[in-house]
Amino acid sequence: MATEHHSIIQEWPTTLNSTLVWDRKQFTNEDTYIHNLSNNEKAEINAALNHFKGLGLDGQEVNRQNFPLPTVQERLRAYTQELYRGKGFFSIRGLDPNEYSPEDNVLLFLGISSYVAERRGKQDSRGNIFAHIRNATIMKAPQEDRPFKDSTGFHNDMFCDILAMQSRARAAEGGRHFLSPALTVYNELAVERPDLLEVLATPNWTFDNRGRDSQPKKRALLFYHGGHVILNFVPQSLVGLPNMARDADLPPLSRLQHEALEAVQRIAVKHQLALSFQPGDLTFVNNFAILHAREAFTDDEVNQRYLVRMWLKNDLLAWKLPHPLQEGSKKIFHDKSLQEVWNIAYTPRLTFEIRECFSP
Protein backbone atom coordinates (compact mmCIF):
# COMPACT_ATOMS: atom_id res chain seq x y z
CA MET A 1 0.00 0.00 0.00
CA ALA A 2 1.37 3.42 -0.93
CA THR A 3 2.16 5.68 1.98
CA GLU A 4 0.43 9.05 2.12
CA HIS A 5 2.76 11.96 1.43
CA HIS A 6 2.84 14.52 4.23
CA SER A 7 3.17 18.11 3.03
CA ILE A 8 5.61 20.19 5.06
CA ILE A 9 3.96 23.46 4.02
CA GLN A 10 0.35 22.28 4.38
CA GLU A 11 -0.32 24.50 7.39
CA TRP A 12 1.90 27.38 6.33
CA PRO A 13 0.37 30.72 5.26
CA THR A 14 -0.77 30.79 1.65
CA THR A 15 -0.29 34.57 1.52
CA LEU A 16 1.89 36.74 3.73
CA ASN A 17 0.54 40.17 4.61
CA SER A 18 3.45 42.16 5.96
CA THR A 19 5.39 45.37 5.40
CA LEU A 20 8.28 43.03 4.57
CA VAL A 21 6.34 42.11 1.42
CA TRP A 22 7.23 44.90 -1.00
CA ASP A 23 7.99 45.79 -4.58
CA ARG A 24 10.69 48.19 -5.72
CA LYS A 25 8.09 50.44 -7.35
CA GLN A 26 6.92 51.62 -3.93
CA PHE A 27 10.29 53.29 -3.31
CA THR A 28 9.86 56.44 -5.36
CA ASN A 29 13.17 57.94 -4.23
CA GLU A 30 16.13 57.14 -1.99
CA ASP A 31 14.74 59.23 0.86
CA THR A 32 12.30 56.40 1.58
CA TYR A 33 15.14 54.18 2.81
CA ILE A 34 18.23 56.40 3.21
CA HIS A 35 18.55 58.88 6.06
CA ASN A 36 20.85 61.79 5.24
CA LEU A 37 22.46 62.99 8.44
CA SER A 38 21.98 66.65 9.31
CA ASN A 39 24.93 68.81 10.34
CA ASN A 40 23.77 68.61 13.96
CA GLU A 41 23.57 64.81 13.79
CA LYS A 42 27.05 64.57 12.29
CA ALA A 43 28.37 66.84 15.04
CA GLU A 44 26.75 64.60 17.66
CA ILE A 45 28.32 61.48 16.12
CA ASN A 46 31.75 63.13 15.99
CA ALA A 47 31.37 64.18 19.63
CA ALA A 48 30.56 60.56 20.55
CA LEU A 49 33.65 59.39 18.67
CA ASN A 50 35.87 61.86 20.52
CA HIS A 51 34.24 60.95 23.84
CA PHE A 52 34.96 57.26 23.33
CA LYS A 53 38.55 57.87 22.26
CA GLY A 54 39.07 59.99 25.36
CA LEU A 55 38.18 57.03 27.58
CA GLY A 56 41.24 55.06 26.45
CA LEU A 57 39.21 51.91 25.78
CA ASP A 58 39.73 49.27 23.10
CA GLY A 59 37.52 49.30 20.02
CA GLN A 60 35.68 46.12 20.97
CA GLU A 61 34.39 47.88 24.08
CA VAL A 62 32.24 50.33 22.12
CA ASN A 63 28.64 50.34 23.30
CA ARG A 64 25.69 52.67 23.69
CA GLN A 65 26.87 53.93 27.05
CA ASN A 66 30.35 55.05 25.99
CA PHE A 67 29.35 56.19 22.47
CA PRO A 68 26.51 58.54 23.49
CA LEU A 69 24.06 59.68 20.82
CA PRO A 70 21.30 61.42 22.82
CA THR A 71 19.20 62.51 19.82
CA VAL A 72 20.42 60.28 16.97
CA GLN A 73 19.63 57.20 19.07
CA GLU A 74 15.89 57.81 18.74
CA ARG A 75 16.14 57.74 14.96
CA LEU A 76 18.30 54.60 15.07
CA ARG A 77 15.82 52.92 17.39
CA ALA A 78 12.99 53.62 14.94
CA TYR A 79 15.03 52.38 11.99
CA THR A 80 15.92 49.20 13.87
CA GLN A 81 12.20 48.48 14.19
CA GLU A 82 12.07 48.86 10.40
CA LEU A 83 14.36 45.85 10.05
CA TYR A 84 11.73 43.57 11.59
CA ARG A 85 8.41 45.38 11.22
CA GLY A 86 9.04 47.61 8.21
CA LYS A 87 10.77 47.20 4.87
CA GLY A 88 13.65 45.15 6.33
CA PHE A 89 16.54 47.52 5.61
CA PHE A 90 17.79 51.09 5.94
CA SER A 91 20.88 53.21 5.25
CA ILE A 92 22.57 56.11 7.00
CA ARG A 93 24.44 58.60 4.79
CA GLY A 94 26.64 61.62 5.42
CA LEU A 95 29.90 60.47 7.02
CA ASP A 96 32.82 60.87 4.62
CA PRO A 97 35.33 58.05 5.28
CA ASN A 98 38.14 60.17 3.83
CA GLU A 99 37.79 62.52 6.79
CA TYR A 100 38.63 59.76 9.28
CA SER A 101 41.47 57.36 9.93
CA PRO A 102 40.85 53.63 9.27
CA GLU A 103 40.57 53.13 13.03
CA ASP A 104 38.06 55.94 13.44
CA ASN A 105 35.97 54.63 10.54
CA VAL A 106 35.69 51.32 12.36
CA LEU A 107 34.82 53.07 15.63
CA LEU A 108 32.05 54.98 13.85
CA PHE A 109 30.72 51.73 12.41
CA LEU A 110 30.84 50.03 15.81
CA GLY A 111 29.38 52.96 17.70
CA ILE A 112 26.43 53.61 15.40
CA SER A 113 25.69 49.91 14.89
CA SER A 114 25.63 49.34 18.66
CA TYR A 115 22.26 51.14 18.64
CA VAL A 116 20.97 48.69 16.04
CA ALA A 117 22.24 45.46 17.61
CA GLU A 118 24.46 44.80 20.59
CA ARG A 119 25.86 41.43 19.55
CA ARG A 120 28.60 41.07 16.92
CA GLY A 121 29.36 37.77 15.23
CA LYS A 122 32.53 36.02 14.15
CA GLN A 123 32.56 35.71 10.38
CA ASP A 124 35.00 32.88 9.76
CA SER A 125 36.97 30.07 11.38
CA ARG A 126 39.67 32.57 12.38
CA GLY A 127 37.25 34.56 14.53
CA ASN A 128 37.34 37.77 12.47
CA ILE A 129 34.68 40.29 13.45
CA PHE A 130 35.06 42.31 10.25
CA ALA A 131 35.11 41.23 6.63
CA HIS A 132 37.12 43.63 4.46
CA ILE A 133 35.76 43.16 0.95
CA ARG A 134 38.14 44.58 -1.62
CA ASN A 135 39.47 44.20 -5.13
CA ALA A 136 40.72 40.64 -5.58
CA THR A 137 43.70 41.71 -7.66
CA ILE A 138 45.46 43.18 -4.63
CA MET A 139 45.11 39.95 -2.65
CA LYS A 140 47.93 37.46 -2.32
CA ALA A 141 45.72 34.40 -2.72
CA PRO A 142 45.80 32.42 -5.97
CA GLN A 143 43.26 33.77 -8.46
CA GLU A 144 41.02 30.71 -8.16
CA ASP A 145 40.73 31.19 -4.39
CA ARG A 146 39.85 34.89 -4.33
CA PRO A 147 36.47 36.53 -3.87
CA PHE A 148 35.53 37.30 -7.45
CA LYS A 149 34.43 40.54 -9.11
CA ASP A 150 31.72 39.02 -11.27
CA SER A 151 28.08 39.53 -10.38
CA THR A 152 26.65 37.45 -7.56
CA GLY A 153 23.16 36.01 -7.63
CA PHE A 154 20.66 36.65 -4.86
CA HIS A 155 21.44 34.97 -1.57
CA ASN A 156 21.40 35.34 2.21
CA ASP A 157 24.49 35.24 4.35
CA MET A 158 24.63 31.92 6.14
CA PHE A 159 23.40 32.40 9.72
CA CYS A 160 23.54 36.07 10.73
CA ASP A 161 20.46 38.04 11.76
CA ILE A 162 21.50 41.48 10.55
CA LEU A 163 23.89 42.14 7.69
CA ALA A 164 25.70 45.45 8.32
CA MET A 165 27.87 47.11 5.67
CA GLN A 166 30.04 50.21 5.68
CA SER A 167 30.97 51.54 2.25
CA ARG A 168 34.52 52.92 2.14
CA ALA A 169 34.99 53.42 -1.62
CA ARG A 170 33.18 52.80 -4.91
CA ALA A 171 34.39 50.90 -7.95
CA ALA A 172 35.29 52.67 -11.17
CA GLU A 173 32.34 50.95 -12.80
CA GLY A 174 29.52 48.72 -11.52
CA GLY A 175 29.40 47.12 -8.09
CA ARG A 176 25.86 48.18 -7.23
CA HIS A 177 24.14 46.29 -4.44
CA PHE A 178 20.65 44.86 -4.92
CA LEU A 179 18.03 43.94 -2.33
CA SER A 180 14.90 41.86 -2.86
CA PRO A 181 12.11 40.83 -0.44
CA ALA A 182 12.14 37.13 0.40
CA LEU A 183 8.51 37.24 1.52
CA THR A 184 7.42 38.59 -1.86
CA VAL A 185 9.26 35.67 -3.44
CA TYR A 186 7.35 33.35 -1.10
CA ASN A 187 3.97 34.85 -2.03
CA GLU A 188 4.59 34.52 -5.76
CA LEU A 189 5.81 30.94 -5.48
CA ALA A 190 2.75 30.09 -3.35
CA VAL A 191 0.59 31.10 -6.33
CA GLU A 192 2.77 29.99 -9.26
CA ARG A 193 4.67 26.96 -7.97
CA PRO A 194 3.68 25.79 -4.48
CA ASP A 195 5.47 22.55 -5.27
CA LEU A 196 8.75 24.48 -5.27
CA LEU A 197 7.97 25.89 -1.82
CA GLU A 198 7.70 22.27 -0.73
CA VAL A 199 11.09 21.55 -2.33
CA LEU A 200 12.69 24.52 -0.55
CA ALA A 201 11.19 23.42 2.77
CA THR A 202 12.33 19.78 2.48
CA PRO A 203 15.45 19.10 4.60
CA ASN A 204 17.40 17.21 1.95
CA TRP A 205 19.69 19.95 0.61
CA THR A 206 23.31 18.89 1.07
CA PHE A 207 25.63 21.81 1.81
CA ASP A 208 29.29 22.02 0.89
CA ASN A 209 30.70 23.07 4.26
CA ARG A 210 34.36 23.47 3.41
CA GLY A 211 35.92 25.96 5.81
CA ARG A 212 33.21 25.52 8.46
CA ASP A 213 32.52 21.89 9.34
CA SER A 214 34.23 18.64 8.54
CA GLN A 215 31.01 16.93 7.46
CA PRO A 216 28.41 18.09 4.92
CA LYS A 217 25.06 19.01 6.44
CA LYS A 218 21.54 18.45 5.15
CA ARG A 219 18.75 20.90 5.88
CA ALA A 220 16.00 22.97 4.30
CA LEU A 221 16.29 26.46 2.84
CA LEU A 222 12.82 27.64 3.84
CA PHE A 223 11.23 27.52 7.29
CA TYR A 224 8.06 28.60 9.09
CA HIS A 225 8.92 29.09 12.73
CA GLY A 226 7.71 31.35 15.51
CA GLY A 227 5.15 32.94 13.23
CA HIS A 228 7.75 33.95 10.62
CA VAL A 229 8.64 32.60 7.21
CA ILE A 230 12.45 32.45 7.15
CA LEU A 231 14.45 32.02 3.96
CA ASN A 232 18.11 31.03 4.30
CA PHE A 233 19.05 30.88 0.64
CA VAL A 234 22.73 30.06 0.08
CA PRO A 235 23.14 28.67 -3.46
CA GLN A 236 26.93 29.09 -3.40
CA SER A 237 27.17 26.24 -0.87
CA LEU A 238 24.85 24.07 -2.97
CA VAL A 239 26.06 24.49 -6.55
CA GLY A 240 29.55 25.91 -6.06
CA LEU A 241 31.12 28.95 -7.67
CA PRO A 242 32.78 29.64 -11.02
CA ASN A 243 36.16 29.50 -9.30
CA MET A 244 35.28 26.86 -6.71
CA ALA A 245 33.31 23.81 -7.87
CA ARG A 246 31.00 21.90 -5.55
CA ASP A 247 32.62 18.91 -3.85
CA ALA A 248 32.29 16.06 -6.36
CA ASP A 249 31.69 13.55 -3.54
CA LEU A 250 28.43 15.24 -2.54
CA PRO A 251 25.12 14.06 -4.05
CA PRO A 252 23.96 16.20 -6.99
CA LEU A 253 20.90 18.40 -6.74
CA SER A 254 17.67 17.08 -8.22
CA ARG A 255 15.90 18.64 -11.18
CA LEU A 256 13.29 20.16 -8.89
CA GLN A 257 15.95 21.56 -6.58
CA HIS A 258 17.59 23.30 -9.52
CA GLU A 259 14.17 24.59 -10.58
CA ALA A 260 13.57 25.96 -7.09
CA LEU A 261 16.90 27.80 -7.04
CA GLU A 262 16.22 29.29 -10.46
CA ALA A 263 12.69 30.34 -9.49
CA VAL A 264 13.89 32.20 -6.39
CA GLN A 265 16.50 34.02 -8.47
CA ARG A 266 13.99 34.93 -11.18
CA ILE A 267 11.42 36.38 -8.80
CA ALA A 268 14.07 38.15 -6.72
CA VAL A 269 15.44 39.87 -9.83
CA LYS A 270 11.90 40.91 -10.78
CA HIS A 271 11.52 42.87 -7.53
CA GLN A 272 15.11 43.97 -6.92
CA LEU A 273 15.95 47.42 -5.62
CA ALA A 274 19.35 48.86 -6.57
CA LEU A 275 21.28 50.68 -3.85
CA SER A 276 23.71 53.38 -4.94
CA PHE A 277 26.31 52.91 -2.22
CA GLN A 278 28.15 56.16 -1.52
CA PRO A 279 31.42 56.21 0.46
CA GLY A 280 30.50 56.35 4.13
CA ASP A 281 27.05 54.77 3.77
CA LEU A 282 26.05 52.43 6.58
CA THR A 283 23.47 49.86 5.47
CA PHE A 284 21.63 47.39 7.69
CA VAL A 285 19.60 44.46 6.32
CA ASN A 286 17.38 41.82 7.93
CA ASN A 287 19.26 38.81 6.59
CA PHE A 288 16.39 36.34 7.04
CA ALA A 289 13.81 38.53 5.25
CA ILE A 290 15.82 40.24 2.51
CA LEU A 291 17.93 38.68 -0.24
CA HIS A 292 20.94 40.57 -1.56
CA ALA A 293 23.09 40.46 -4.70
CA ARG A 294 25.85 42.45 -6.37
CA GLU A 295 26.55 43.39 -9.96
CA ALA A 296 29.96 42.89 -11.52
CA PHE A 297 32.46 45.68 -11.00
CA THR A 298 35.70 47.06 -12.38
CA ASP A 299 38.33 48.94 -10.38
CA ASP A 300 41.02 51.26 -11.63
CA GLU A 301 44.06 52.81 -9.97
CA VAL A 302 41.97 55.48 -8.25
CA ASN A 303 38.52 53.95 -7.71
CA GLN A 304 38.63 50.62 -5.87
CA ARG A 305 35.50 49.13 -4.35
CA TYR A 306 35.84 48.61 -0.61
CA LEU A 307 33.19 47.43 1.86
CA VAL A 308 33.50 46.48 5.51
CA ARG A 309 30.93 43.98 6.76
CA MET A 310 29.73 42.93 10.20
CA TRP A 311 27.23 40.29 11.27
CA LEU A 312 24.94 41.52 14.04
CA LYS A 313 22.16 40.26 16.27
CA ASN A 314 19.60 42.25 18.23
CA ASP A 315 18.81 39.96 21.15
CA LEU A 316 15.48 41.65 21.87
CA LEU A 317 14.07 41.75 18.34
CA ALA A 318 15.74 38.80 16.60
CA TRP A 319 13.37 36.12 15.32
CA LYS A 320 13.45 32.73 16.99
CA LEU A 321 15.25 30.36 14.68
CA PRO A 322 14.34 26.77 13.75
CA HIS A 323 16.68 24.12 15.07
CA PRO A 324 18.67 23.65 11.81
CA LEU A 325 19.72 27.32 11.96
CA GLN A 326 20.34 27.52 15.70
CA GLU A 327 23.68 25.70 15.65
CA GLY A 328 25.19 28.02 13.06
CA SER A 329 23.85 31.09 14.85
CA LYS A 330 25.36 29.94 18.14
CA LYS A 331 28.76 29.43 16.50
CA ILE A 332 28.69 32.95 15.11
CA PHE A 333 27.36 34.81 18.14
CA HIS A 334 27.91 32.66 21.23
CA ASP A 335 30.89 30.34 20.68
CA LYS A 336 33.43 31.21 23.39
CA SER A 337 35.91 28.56 22.24
CA LEU A 338 36.90 30.71 19.25
CA GLN A 339 38.60 33.94 20.21
CA GLU A 340 37.38 37.15 18.62
CA VAL A 341 39.83 38.79 16.21
CA TRP A 342 39.28 42.53 15.84
CA ASN A 343 40.79 42.90 12.40
CA ILE A 344 40.26 46.66 12.15
CA ALA A 345 42.61 47.12 9.20
CA TYR A 346 42.56 45.22 5.93
CA THR A 347 45.26 42.55 5.65
CA PRO A 348 45.93 40.65 2.38
CA ARG A 349 44.95 37.01 2.77
CA LEU A 350 46.24 33.73 1.39
CA THR A 351 43.14 31.58 1.80
CA PHE A 352 39.37 32.09 1.78
CA GLU A 353 36.45 29.95 2.86
CA ILE A 354 33.83 29.17 0.23
CA ARG A 355 31.31 31.65 1.62
CA GLU A 356 33.95 34.41 1.60
CA CYS A 357 34.25 34.02 -2.17
CA PHE A 358 30.61 35.10 -2.40
CA SER A 359 30.95 38.47 -0.67
CA PRO A 360 28.60 41.46 -1.07
N, C-alpha and C positions, 0 to 999 in steps of 0.2 A: 504494500500500500504506500502510495506517495505521501511524504510528509508535507504538512502545510507550511508554506513559507511565511515567516514572521517579518513584517515590515518594520524596520528600525524607525522610520519617520512617520509611521501611521498616526501617532498622536501629537506630532509636531504642528506648529501653526502653518496653515496653508497660505496665509498672507501676513506679513509683518507691517504693522502700523507704528512707525517710529520716526523721530526726527533724523535718525541715522539712515533712513531710507531717503536718498536724495538723487537728483539728477543735476549735472553740471549747469544746465540752463537756468537753474534758480539762483546761481551766483552771477549777478549782473555786473559786478565789478569786484576788484580785490578788497575793497573796504569791508565786504561781507565776511571775510575770514582773515584779514591781516590788520593788526592794530599798529598804526604808526605812532610811535612814542612822541609825546609833546616835549618841548624844551624842559619844562618843569619835571617831567617824568625821567628824562635822561639825567638831569641834575640829581634827582633822588637816587637813581641807580649808581651814579658815579660816587655819590656820598657814601652809599652802602659799601661799595668796593673799597674806598679809602678807609672806612671804619673797620672793615674786616682786616685789611692789611695792617692797620695799626695795632691789632690785637696780638700779632706775632704768631698766629696759628697756622697749621698746615692746611693745604687746600681741601683735603678730604673732610675737614671739620666744618666746612661751610654749612650753615643751616639758616632757618628763618630768624632765629634769635640774634645771630651775629652778623647777618646780612639784612639789616632792617629796611623794609620798604613800606612805610606807614600808609601811603595812599595807593601806590602801584599794586600792593598786595590784594586789594579789593578787586581790581580788574583781573588779576591773575586767578583769583579764586573763582570768579564768574566764568572765565575761559576754561578753567579746569572742569567745571561742570559740563561745559560744551563737549568735552571729550567723551562723556558717557551719556549725556542726556540731550545733546545738541547734534551738530553735524559731524562730530568725531575728530576734529582737528582745528588748529588755529596757528597763526604766526605772529611774532612780534618783530617789528622793523624799526630801525633808527639808530642802532649802535654800529659805528664804523670800525671794523676790526683793525684797520690800519692805524687807528688812533691809540691802540693798546698793544702792550707786549703780548707774546704768546701765553705767558702765565696769567696775565690779567684777563685775556679773552676766555681762558678756561674758568677763572674765578667768576666772571660774569655769567657764563653758562651754568655753572654750579649754583650760584646764588639765586638767579632768577628761576631756574628749574626746581629749586628746593621748595618753591611755593606751589609747584604743580604736583610734585611727588617727592616724598622724602627718602625713598629707597632706590639705590642705584645698583645695577646688576653687572656682573662680570661677563664679558662678551666672548671669551675664548678660554681654552684650556690653560692659558698662561695667567689668567686672572685680570686681564686688562679691563679697566673701567671705561676707557675711551677707545673708539675706533677712528683712526685718522685715515680718511678715504681720499686718496690722491692719485695723480697721474701714474699709471703703472710703469711708464718708461723710466722713472727715476728710482724705481725699486731694484734691489739687488737680486731678487728671486728670478729663477728662470722664467722666460716668457710664458710657458705653459702653466705656471703655478701662480701667476699674478691675477689680481682682480682685473677684469677686462673692461675696456672702454666702449664696447658695443652696447646696444640697448638691452635692457633687462625686461623680461615680461613681468606681469603683475604677480605679486607674492606678498606674504606676511613674513616678518622676521620670526625666528623659530618659536620662542616661548615668552618674549617680553610683553608687558602690558602696554607700556607707552614707548613709542619710538620718538626720541628727541634728537634733533639735528641742528647744528650751528653751521651756517654757511660762512666760510672764510674767503673764498674767491670763486669766480665764475670761469668756465671754460671759454676758449676763444670762440667756439661754436658748439651749439647743442648743449646736452647735459640737463635739460629740463626734467623736473620731477613731476610725476603724475600720481594722483590719488583717485580711488574709485570705491564706492560704497559696497561692502560685502553683502549687506542686507538687501540692497537692490538686486544684486546678482541672485540672491536666494529667491526673492519674489518672482523674478522672471523665469528661473529654472522651475519653480513650483508650478508655473502655468505651462511652460513649453516642454520641459523634460523632467518631470518628477522622478523618473527612473534614474536620472543622473544625480539627483539629490541623494537617493538611496545608495548609489555607488560611492559618493563622497562620504557618506555617513557610515559605511561598512568598514570595520577595523581590519582590513587586509591589505593595506598599503605598506609595502616594505621600504623603509628609509635607508639610504646610504649614509651611515653615521660616521664616516671617517673623520677623525679629529675630535670626536666627542665621546663615543662609546665603542667598546671593542666588538659588540655584537649588533647586527642590524635589528631594528625595532619595527613591529607592525602596529599600526593604529589607523584611526580614521582621520579625515581632514575636516569634517564638519560635525558639530556637536550641538545639542540642545540641552543646556544645563543651567539650573538656577534662574530659569525664566529668560535666558538669553540664547540666541543662536550665535555660535562662535565658529568662525572660519579660521583655520590655521593652515594656510595654503602655501606649501613650500615645494614647488615643482623641481627646483634645482637639486633637492635631495632624493628625488624620485626618478628623474630622467637624465640627470647629469648636466654638464655644461659643455659648451663648444671646446673648451680647453681642459676639461676634466670629465671623462666619460664615466657613466654609472658603473659600479663594480659588476663585472661580468658574472660573478658567482651568485648574484642576487636574482630572484625570479623576475621575469619581465612583466611589465604591466599588461593588463588585458586590453582588448579593444575598447570596452566600455570605460575603463579607467582613462585611456587616452582621450576618448570622447569627452569625458567629464572635465579633464584639464583644459582641453581646447574650448569647451563651452564657457568655463569660468573666464578664460582670457578674452574671449569674444565679447561677452557681456560687459566685462570690466572696461575694455577699450571703448565700448559704446558710450559709457557714462563718465569717462575719465575727465578729470579737471587738471589742467596744467598749472603748475606753480612756477612763477618766475623768481627763483631764488636770487636775492640780492645779497652781496657781502654783508654779514652781520645779522641776517635773518635767523631767528630762532623759531623752529617749527616743531609742534608736538602733535602726535598722531595716536589715536586709539588703535593699537596694532591688531586687536581681535575683531575690529569692526570695519577697518579701512584697509584696502589693498593699496600697495604702492609699486611704482615702476619708474624706470629712468630711460630717457632716450640716449642714443649714442652721442659721444662728444669728442671734440678735438681740442687739444691744448696747443699753445705756441710758447715762445720764450717768455712772454709777458703774462699771458692769461692762462692760468693753470687751475683747473677745478679742484677745490679743496673743501671737504665737509668733515666735521667732527660729530660723531654719533655717540649717544648714550642710550642705555636701556633703563627705563624707570618703572616704578610701581607705586601707586597711591594706595596705601594699605586700607584706607577708609572707603574708597570708591571702587577699587578693582573688583571685577566680576569674579565670582567663584568659578574655579576651573574644574572641568571633568578630570577624572583620575589620570587618563593618559597624558594630560598636559601638566599635571601637578609636579611630577618628578623633575621635568625640565625646568619649570619655574623655580623650584626649590634650589636646584643647582646654580641657577643664575643669581638668585636674590638671597638665599639663606645658607649656602654651603660654606661653613667656616673652615673646612679642611683645605680650601684653596685660598691662598692669601691674595688680597686685593693689590693690584699693581696700578698706581696712579700715573699712567703714562701721559703726562701733560703735553710733552713735545712729541712731534712726529719723529720716529726712528725707522730708517729703511729696514725691511724685513727680508728674511731668506725663505720662509715657509708660510703658507696660508692654509687654513682649514677650508673645506669645501664651501661652507656658508659665507666665508669672508670673500670668496671670489664672486659673490653675487651681491655686492654692496650697493647702497642707494646711489 
